[in-house]
Amino acid sequence: MSKFVLIGSGLAGGLLAAYLGRRGYDIDLYERRADPRAGNFVGGRSINLALSTRGIHALEQLGIADEVLRYAIPMRGRMIHDKSGNLHFAPYDRDANKFINSIGRASLNTAVIEAAQRYPNVRVHFNHQCTDVDLDSATAHLIESSLEAEPALSDSRTGVSPADAGRQIIQKGEAVIGVDGAFSAVRGAMQRRIEDFEYSEHYLAHGYKELTIPPGSDGGWRMEKEALHIWPRKSFMMIALPNPDGSFTCTLFWEFEGPRSFATTKTDDHVRRFFDEEFPDAVPLMPRLLEDFKENPTGSLVTIRCAPSDALADLAVDNFIEMRDKTASRTFRAKKKLDHFLEGLLPGIYLPLYTMVTFTRIPYASAARRARAQDWIVFAGLFGAVILLSILLFRVIPG
Ligand SMILES: Cc1cc2nc3c(=O)[nH]c(=O)nc-3n(C[C@H](O)[C@H](O)[C@H](O)COP(=O)(O)OP(=O)(O)OC[C@H]3O[C@@H](n4cnc5c(N)ncnc54)[C@H](O)[C@@H]3O)c2cc1C
C-alpha cells in the first residue's frame, strides 16, 4: 500500500487525509499544534468562516456535510452599516435559497480530522512540527513537541519553534505533501532546493483583529442573524459573522501603519474614539471592546503565489477590496441589481462572478475569465444603447 506523509492538519490537511484514507492509502498526518478537541484551538484568530458550495461539496463526498451544517447559520446577504447606523441589505443571489454559511472553524476542523480518523489506515500525530523535508527521498524531519501551548503568533512566519522542543523524528513516504498553510515548511524546503521554484509573497497593508458582540440578555442575536454584516469605510472595514450561541465574531481589517491605524491607536481613549466615529451602532453591542482590542492578537494577511495559476489569490484580494470599499457605493449596488436582473433574463447564460465563485464549482480561472467577458459585453451593450438613444433624441428634438 502506498504511504503518504502529510504535514498540517488544518482544513485542507484533514480533508486530504480523509480522501486519501478512503482510497486505502496509508497516511501519517503530522500537526505541530495540540489536538483541537482538547480545547487547544487558538482564540482571537479567524474563529468562524463562511462556507459555500465548493466546501460543502467536498464535505458531501465524505458524507459529513449534514453533520457539519447542523450548527451552521445561513447568511443570505450582506448587511451594510453606514456611519450613521443606517442599514442596507444586499442579497447574495436573486434566488433567496442561495446563501453562504457561517461556521465555527474549530468544529469544521475537528469534523474533517475525525472523518480522516474513521479510516484505520490514517494516523494523526499532534504536537509534531515539520522542520525540513528531503525532497529526493520524500522524507520529513519533525520535532515532537511536549509543549501544551500553541506556538506564538510570530512562530507561524518562520514555521519553526524553539529547537529544544523535543524528540526528533524522521518519516519517509512515497511522497510528502505540504498542507501546512501560508508559512509552509514543506514549501520552504522546495524554495531552498529547487532552483527555478517560483515564489512571491505579498502582505496587505492591513492587519486583522477579532472582537466580539455577545448574545443579548435573552440569549439571542443582537443584530440580524442571517446576514454577513459589513461596516465598509473605504480604506478599512469591520465585518461580523453570527455564531450559534447568539454572539457575533467581528473582524476589524485596518491599516497597520498610518495616521489612523493599529500603530497609532494604543490607548483606551484612542480605541473608543475611533469606534465611536466609525462604528457608532456597533459600540453599544460590544461591552468587551477595550479588553478584546488589547488582548486579541493582530494577524497579518499575506498572499502567496508559487504556481502558474494565481486565479484564487487574485479573486481573494479582489473580494477583500469589494467588501471593504465597493459595497458602500451606489454604483456597486446598482451593478449587483443589474447582475441579478441579467441572471434572471438569461438563465444559465449570464452568471455574476459572486454566484460562480460561491454557488457553483466552475474552476476559479474560468469564472474570472467569464466574468470579464460578461462585463465587457454589458459595458459595450450599455455604451451602444446610450449612443443609440442620443442619436434618436437628436432626431426627435429638431435643431
Ligand atoms: C481572517 C481570515 C478569515 C478567513 N475567512 C474565510 C472564510 O470566511 N471562508 C473561507 O473559505 N476561508 C477563509 N479564510 C481562509 C482560510 O482560513 C484558509 O483558506 C484555510 O485555512 C486554508 O487551509 P489550510 O489547511 O491550507 O491551512 P491552515 O488552515 O492554515 O492549516 C495549516 C495547518 O498546518 C499546521 N502547520 C503549519 N506549519 C506546520 C509545520 N511546520 N509542521 C506541522 N504542522 C504545521 C498549522 O498548525 C495548521 O493546523 C480566512 C482566513 C483568514 C486569515
The ligand as an ORCA input file, in Angstrom:
! r2SCAN-3c Opt
* xyz 0 1
  C      -9.147     36.348      8.938
  C      -9.397     35.237      7.967
  C     -10.694     34.962      7.574
  C     -10.944     33.936      6.659
  N     -12.232     33.686      6.301
  C     -12.512     32.692      5.453
  C     -13.858     32.390      5.095
  O     -14.792     33.032      5.556
  N     -14.086     31.354      4.234
  C     -13.055     30.624      3.717
  O     -13.310     29.684      2.938
  N     -11.762     30.887      4.028
  C     -11.482     31.896      4.880
  N     -10.183     32.172      5.201
  C      -9.128     31.400      4.519
  C      -8.991     30.032      5.180
  O      -8.728     30.233      6.551
  C      -7.816     29.295      4.528
  O      -8.047     29.176      3.148
  C      -7.689     27.903      5.112
  O      -7.481     27.963      6.497
  C      -6.525     27.190      4.441
  O      -6.474     25.898      4.986
  P      -5.103     25.122      5.066
  O      -5.419     23.779      5.654
  O      -4.422     25.192      3.758
  O      -4.205     25.991      6.064
  P      -4.401     26.242      7.609
  O      -5.842     26.282      7.985
  O      -3.545     27.406      7.937
  O      -3.788     24.941      8.272
  C      -2.410     24.653      8.227
  C      -2.115     23.689      9.357
  O      -0.745     23.306      9.247
  C      -0.147     23.371     10.535
  N       1.283     23.607     10.340
  C       1.877     24.743      9.912
  N       3.205     24.606      9.843
  C       3.461     23.331     10.249
  C       4.668     22.584     10.401
  N       5.865     23.118     10.126
  N       4.582     21.315     10.849
  C       3.360     20.747     11.134
  N       2.197     21.427     11.018
  C       2.242     22.699     10.566
  C      -0.872     24.519     11.225
  O      -0.774     24.424     12.636
  C      -2.306     24.321     10.734
  O      -3.040     23.454     11.550
  C      -9.888     33.178      6.126
  C      -8.574     33.443      6.526
  C      -8.322     34.459      7.425
  C      -6.902     34.730      7.867
*
